Amino acid sequence: MVNLIIQLVSGGLGGLGAGKLMKKFSLGGIWDALAGIVGGGIGGQVLGLLGVGSAAGGLDLGGILTSVVGGGIGGGALLAIVSAVKGLFSKK
């Protein structure tokens, strides 16, 4: 449960960071964070299933780093995907 919370928080921060760094992908602060939270949860879980980091998902250094990295990358990636899809539908 703690790892999931770490993944969600890291994802939210990853989404916000990605929105700040890649202005053309930004959906606005709240939406960047929300997309990041969802992406963080997904990214962290996928890395856990792949066995990256701590296989048990524990609170050792490997498990925490896996959660932070997976959450942050997943959050930024999902923000970029959502923004690209939104851009496709908004073009006239």
Summary of the structure (lengths in Angstrom):
residues: 92
radius of gyration: 13.5
end to end distance: 44.1
largest distance: 50.3
contacts: 334
relative contact order: 0.24
helix: 80%
strand: 0%
